[in-house]
């Protein structure tokens, strides 16, 4: 016998939301946000996904990018310097926490691009921390890194 379990939590408007629906919303949001910089640079739309106090830790920048403006500038720099040929996310996982007010998203990615005339294919991993603000999921923190070497 199969049993289905549904989890519910309150959104900011005190409405019950089911976890499956919210996970789908988050997956869609992450994919739409990534399209803003992988398919074409759409800064106005990209900014809509980033919390004003967002923080990013990236392997090419010492310290961290702090605040929406710095976060967006980091992605703008890459998007304008590179010609992106392909982007693929896989093994996307969403974990909702704190009664639906935050979420952690992880996935593996492969990106192929040309920068400075050199073709590059990189595999890596991404981790996002999202907060729910006025019913909208926003990136509060992000860390990505190249995939470790296979032993």
N, C-alpha and C positions, 0 to 999 in steps of 0.2 A: 504494500500500500504506500502511495506517495503522498506526502504532506507538503503543502506550500506554506511558507512562512512569509508574512508581509510585515515589514517594519515601518512604523510611522514616526514622524517627528514634527515638531511645530516649526513653521517658518516664522520669519519676523512679524508677520501679520496674524500670528496665532492660528494659522490654518494648518490642518493636518496634511502632510505630504508623504507619499510613500517613497521608500528608499529607491526602488527601481526607477521611478520617474525622475528622481533627483540625480541619480547616477547618470542617466541618459542625458539630462540637461548639462551636467558637468562635462561629460565626454564630448558633447556637441560644442560646448563653449571652448574647450581646449583645442579642438580641431579647427574651429572657425578662427580663433586667435592665431594659430600657427599659419593658417592660409594668408593672414594679413602680412606676413613677412616672407613666406616661402614662395608664394605664387606671384605676388607683386607687393611693393611696399605701400601699404595703406595706413599711414600714420594715424590719421584721425580715428579710424576704426580700432586699430591696435591699442591706442590710449584708453579706449572705453573698457578694456579688459583688465587694466592695471590699477591697483589701489594707489591712492596718492602717497602712501608711505611704504610702498613696495621695496623689497630688498632682493638683489640677485647676486649670487656668487658664480662667477664664470671663470674658466681656466685661463683666459687671456688677459684678465684685468686683476691687478693687485687689489687686495681688500675686497670691497663689495660696492655694487652700484646701489645707491640709496636714494629713494624717492622716485616718483613716476617719471619725472623729466630725465633723470640719469638712466633709468631703466630703458625708457624708450630710445634715448640717444645711443645706448649700447647696441640695441637691435637695428636702429637706423644705420649706424656705421657699418655693420656687417652686411645688411641688405643692399646698401649702395655700393659697397666695395666688391661684392661677390655676384656672380651670375649663378643662380641656383637652378640646377637641372632636375633634381628630384629630391623629394622628402617623403619619408615613410615612418609612421609610428606603428609600433606593435607592442603587444603584451601590456596594453593600457589597463591600469588598475586604479579604481577609485575607492577611497575609504572615507566615509563621512563620520565626523566626530562632533562632540559637544552639542548634542541634541540638534544637529543639523545646521550649526552656525559656522562650521569649518570643515575642510576636506583636504586630504592629501592625495595627490595624483602622481603616479609613477608610470613611466613607459620607456621602452627602448626605441632608439631612432637610428635611421640611416639617412645621411644627406650627401648628395653629390653636387659639387659646385666648382666653379673656376674662379680663382682669385689671383690677381697679378700674373695672368697668363698660365697659371699652373692648375691642372685639374686635381681635385681633391675629393676623396670619398671617405667620410668619417662615420663610424658607428659610435653611439654613445648612449647615455641614459639621462633622463630628465626627471626631476622631482619638483612638484609645485605644492605650495600651501595656499589654499584659497580661503577667503572669508566671505560670508554672506552679508552683504551690505544693502539694505533696503530691497531685499528680495533678489538681488543680482550677485552672482559669484564673481569675485575679483581676485586677481593674483596678488597675494601679500608677500610671497617669497618664492624664489626659484633657484635651484642649483642644477647645473648640468655639467657633465664631464664626459670625456672620451671613454669608450668601453675599455676595461682593463685588458691587457694582453691575455690570450688564451694560453693556458699552461698545458 
